[in-house]
């Protein structure tokens, strides 16, 4: 395989929550602390007719020239109090939900600058990522008996409160959607594809839009199109810590077999797609209705997807977005070798709680619609022997495709299920249906969903 190396364990760049915060001296907080310190100093200087140089207060610390004057010490004490108050205030604000912070931007110019600051947004996201209340679930519903109407809503991930917390959302596209694909989320940003007809266009021509959407702030940007139509692609979104840039990878894994497999990468800073070579000796994998994956799994600074060697062995392909080197994360043979009498097989890889996962659904109609779902978890990344069979569900009522979306604190896994010959889909766990479940409308409702974290990161600031 071209440019092949084992795994990407030496390039484990995670998402925003795993990255170091930028140098704090660049933060608006420290800039304002210096300003506040100068203002306090100037206030006392008006009384003393004496100046203290601005550079004597920096990085949140008070540094003054030696003096025997007690008044100078009073000035220092006040500057320290100002600094401590601002630090405490920032610590409190980082624990608040996004909607509250958006309202608090109107409190003062300082609060507005602080909440818009990159350092503050990063600190807020790091807290949100580990806060269960900040974990949200985006759901799209299409009703085929209502002229292909698409509804967007978001809710908590609580098994109990999902219905009560449901909030309707407007589509980020300016047109009426006729098709929607939710790819993935990263740092609170959701990558979404919308196909629609124009509001003022009576022709049958479709508009296709690829959008980056922050559901918390309701901001979105329109992204350029890759060479292949997005509807044929599986996409992934990740952060490149080396170039400090967000990147999108698109692979035409759902294209017709007559097309060669193509990979394109988009750097948000450059704003243009660039085509790169696909690894030699690796074939595309067919799953239920598509390649078996809804998105490219992003972990340790690399995108992952399932491929098959020319000798018929399945393997996980990795692509490091920093050095653009391919690698392999091997699977155990027993993970993908099943009885040939199974009629429908769906396979893919995903990421759950920072671990690479392999999932599969097998359907054996001759045994009364017997279906088996299995989930494997790699406990130690790039260690083949660490693959562990985590879940096995055998049920005659299981859909033909079950793909994991989220793992709860109690290790219960949320699954998105689809059935052959039926447009409906649903969310469920091994314990039963998951929220927003309506038995009367299951036959005409198609659902998609992805988990995201509340974030202040603006997609408009990334280009």
Secondary structure as GFF3:
##gff-version 3
##sequence-region A 1 463
A	DSSP	beta_strand	4	6	.	.	.	ID=ss1
A	DSSP	three_ten_helix	16	18	.	.	.	ID=ss2
A	DSSP	three_ten_helix	24	26	.	.	.	ID=ss3
A	DSSP	alpha_helix	28	48	.	.	.	ID=ss4
A	DSSP	three_ten_helix	54	56	.	.	.	ID=ss5
A	DSSP	beta_strand	57	58	.	.	.	ID=ss6
A	DSSP	beta_strand	61	62	.	.	.	ID=ss7
A	DSSP	alpha_helix	70	93	.	.	.	ID=ss8
A	DSSP	alpha_helix	98	104	.	.	.	ID=ss9
A	DSSP	alpha_helix	109	116	.	.	.	ID=ss10
A	DSSP	alpha_helix	118	129	.	.	.	ID=ss11
A	DSSP	three_ten_helix	132	134	.	.	.	ID=ss12
A	DSSP	beta_strand	135	143	.	.	.	ID=ss13
A	DSSP	beta_strand	149	156	.	.	.	ID=ss14
A	DSSP	beta_strand	167	169	.	.	.	ID=ss15
A	DSSP	beta_strand	176	186	.	.	.	ID=ss16
A	DSSP	beta_strand	189	197	.	.	.	ID=ss17
A	DSSP	beta_strand	207	214	.	.	.	ID=ss18
A	DSSP	beta_strand	219	223	.	.	.	ID=ss19
A	DSSP	three_ten_helix	230	232	.	.	.	ID=ss20
A	DSSP	beta_strand	234	240	.	.	.	ID=ss21
A	DSSP	beta_strand	245	251	.	.	.	ID=ss22
A	DSSP	beta_strand	263	267	.	.	.	ID=ss23
A	DSSP	beta_strand	272	276	.	.	.	ID=ss24
A	DSSP	beta_strand	282	283	.	.	.	ID=ss25
A	DSSP	beta_strand	297	299	.	.	.	ID=ss26
A	DSSP	beta_strand	302	309	.	.	.	ID=ss27
A	DSSP	beta_strand	314	320	.	.	.	ID=ss28
A	DSSP	beta_strand	326	330	.	.	.	ID=ss29
A	DSSP	alpha_helix	333	336	.	.	.	ID=ss30
A	DSSP	beta_strand	344	352	.	.	.	ID=ss31
A	DSSP	beta_strand	355	364	.	.	.	ID=ss32
A	DSSP	three_ten_helix	365	367	.	.	.	ID=ss33
A	DSSP	beta_strand	370	378	.	.	.	ID=ss34
A	DSSP	three_ten_helix	384	386	.	.	.	ID=ss35
A	DSSP	beta_strand	387	395	.	.	.	ID=ss36
A	DSSP	beta_strand	401	407	.	.	.	ID=ss37
A	DSSP	beta_strand	413	418	.	.	.	ID=ss38
A	DSSP	beta_strand	425	429	.	.	.	ID=ss39
A	DSSP	beta_strand	432	433	.	.	.	ID=ss40
A	DSSP	three_ten_helix	439	444	.	.	.	ID=ss41
A	DSSP	beta_strand	445	453	.	.	.	ID=ss42
A	DSSP	three_ten_helix	459	461	.	.	.	ID=ss43
###
